[in-house]
Amino acid sequence: MIKYVKNVWTYHLIVDIPIIIFSYYWVEYRSTLLIVLFGGLIYPFVYRPIIDYYRLLSLEEIEEKDFSKMWKWGGLYRFKYYSKLMFGV
């Protein structure tokens, strides 16, 4: 996973594909509980911190021991590295 998220374009593709799928199902089925759980809870609080952890690890911004910090204050720890995550600089 680390080698895939090092490239900024691949990272954005991995991050944005679930949002596109979520949007499609939201338009088609409206208020399904599964859609609400994924879009409101699983994506921002589970999926995204894990992907951001691997991206920061591949850019050598954090160490492997910092995995638990990705959930610090509800995931706000990763905003410290916003420019690194979004642009790679």
C-alpha positions as CSV (number, residue, x, y, z in Angstrom):
1,M,0.0,0.0,0.0
2,I,2.8,2.4,0.8
3,K,4.2,2.4,-2.8
4,Y,0.8,3.2,-4.2
5,V,0.0,6.2,-2.1
6,K,3.4,7.9,-2.6
7,N,2.2,9.3,-5.9
8,V,-0.1,12.2,-5.3
9,W,-2.5,11.3,-8.2
10,T,-2.8,7.7,-7.0
11,Y,-3.5,8.8,-3.5
12,H,-6.3,11.1,-4.6
13,L,-7.7,8.3,-6.7
14,I,-7.7,5.9,-3.8
15,V,-9.3,8.5,-1.6
16,D,-11.9,9.8,-4.0
17,I,-13.3,6.5,-5.5
18,P,-15.3,5.6,-2.3
19,I,-16.8,9.1,-2.4
20,I,-17.9,8.6,-6.0
21,I,-19.4,5.3,-5.2
22,F,-21.1,6.7,-2.1
23,S,-22.6,9.6,-4.1
24,Y,-24.0,7.2,-6.7
25,Y,-25.7,5.0,-4.1
26,W,-27.0,8.1,-2.3
27,V,-28.7,9.3,-5.5
28,E,-30.1,5.9,-6.3
29,Y,-31.3,4.7,-2.9
30,R,-31.5,7.9,-0.8
31,S,-31.7,6.9,2.9
32,T,-30.4,3.4,3.2
33,L,-28.8,2.8,6.6
34,L,-25.7,1.2,5.0
35,I,-25.1,4.4,3.0
36,V,-25.5,6.6,6.0
37,L,-23.1,4.4,8.1
38,F,-20.5,4.4,5.3
39,G,-20.7,8.0,4.3
40,G,-21.1,9.4,7.8
41,L,-19.0,7.2,10.0
42,I,-16.8,4.6,8.3
43,Y,-15.3,6.8,5.6
44,P,-14.1,9.8,7.6
45,F,-13.3,8.0,10.8
46,V,-11.9,4.7,9.7
47,Y,-11.0,4.5,5.9
48,R,-9.5,8.0,5.5
49,P,-7.2,8.0,8.6
50,I,-5.8,4.6,7.5
51,I,-5.1,5.8,3.9
52,D,-3.6,9.1,5.3
53,Y,-1.4,7.1,7.6
54,Y,0.0,5.1,4.7
55,R,0.6,8.3,2.7
56,L,2.4,10.1,5.5
57,L,4.4,6.9,6.1
58,S,5.5,6.7,2.5
59,L,6.5,10.4,2.5
60,E,8.5,9.7,5.7
61,E,6.6,12.4,7.7
62,I,5.6,10.0,10.5
63,E,6.9,6.8,11.9
64,E,5.1,3.4,12.2
65,K,4.5,4.0,15.9
66,D,2.3,7.1,15.1
67,F,-0.6,4.9,13.8
68,S,-2.6,5.5,17.0
69,K,-2.2,9.3,16.7
70,M,-4.3,9.2,13.4
71,W,-7.4,8.9,15.6
72,K,-6.3,11.6,18.0
73,W,-9.1,14.2,18.6
74,G,-11.4,12.4,16.1
75,G,-8.9,12.4,13.3
76,L,-7.8,16.0,13.5
77,Y,-4.1,15.0,14.0
78,R,-3.8,14.4,10.2
79,F,-4.7,18.0,9.4
80,K,-1.3,19.0,10.8
81,Y,0.1,17.4,7.6
82,Y,-2.6,18.8,5.2
83,S,-0.2,20.2,2.6
84,K,1.8,17.0,2.6
85,L,-1.3,14.9,2.1
86,M,-2.9,16.9,-0.6
87,F,0.0,18.2,-2.6
88,G,3.1,16.2,-1.4
89,V,5.0,19.4,-0.5
